[in-house]
Amino acid sequence: MSLLHAMLRHDEGFGDTGVAGSSPPPPGNALAGAGAGLPADAGSSVSALYVATNLETWETCTPERDQDAICEPCGFRRLDPEYYAWLRSRMVVAQKRYQAGRLPVGQYEELRTRFNAVHAWAVERFGEPVLQEAVRTLDPRAYRPPTVKDAEEADSSDVVDAAPPAHFYPVQGDWRFTEPVSPQAVAKVDAVRERALAAGWSETQLYQNRGRYSFPCGQDYGLICFLHGDDRVGEITCQSIEIINGRGTRLRFYNLDVDQPWLRHMRASDDPADRPDTLTTAPVSNY
């Protein structure tokens, strides 16, 4: 078993960030069962595998000339090395969430099983060197996954909400690290945005999830990066924002741009307190 194969088969799955819900199969075609994997002839040189962002699959040995155009509006895309690399990048995020206890084990195992089947098909079709190169060169943030058309463009019985766009703040700038945040965290910050701004906080302090150092190092990351699972926002003051987790534990996210009791600020050189005639007399010390 190769290193790539081992990496992808062990402890990887999809998370709840940037991943669409269940997508409808292309009209008039059967959906491959998640538990059953792919057909025995998966990866056949004449077949085409279509994959949704939640890893549901549909394989055909006789794709129509306009098959891609038919499948794409339903949330399915023909698997190629680039799409494979994007799916894998989402699994890296999901693995971290599972290990942190923020992804249910049942959901994790189901999606990991689905990906293993997709991975086996891709290795047989494209070969591991091609997949490794795609993983190495793809920028997941620039890749646009398939989405389901809205109700005006598709039958209402087939419409499923597409995955919300990934959160990046700020959008511009050369930031080395990006901390993934869930749509739920974005909604929680949106709900208290006006209160926080009125208390003197900035949007950067609330929404930033990109930084010069890996999270949680440095002071670039905003409130949004610290909200997980059942966390909710409590009291908001100019000095701190209270975070209450599911067990009732209260934490505080501090505003380092204002005076804090435990922060010492350097005085300007022309501060009158620094003049010799205004300095307090130092206590006498015995050595």
HUHU-V102528 format. One record per run of one state. SS is the DSSP state (H for helix, E for strand, C for the rest). FROM is the first residue (numbers start at 1). TO is the last residue. If there is no record, write none. Layout:
SS,FROM,TO  SS,FROM,TO
//
This chain:
C,1,2  H,3,9  C,10,31  E,32,32  C,33,47  E,48,52  C,53,56  E,57,60  C,61,66  H,67,72  C,73,73  E,74,74  C,75,75  E,76,78  C,79,80  H,81,99  C,100,104  H,105,126  C,127,127  H,128,137  C,138,139  H,140,142  C,143,147  E,148,148  C,149,155  H,156,158  C,159,176  E,177,178  C,179,182  H,183,198  C,199,202  H,203,207  C,208,209  E,210,211  C,212,222  H,223,226  C,227,231  E,232,236  C,237,239  E,240,244  C,245,249  E,250,254  C,255,271  H,272,274  C,275,275  H,276,278  C,279,287
//
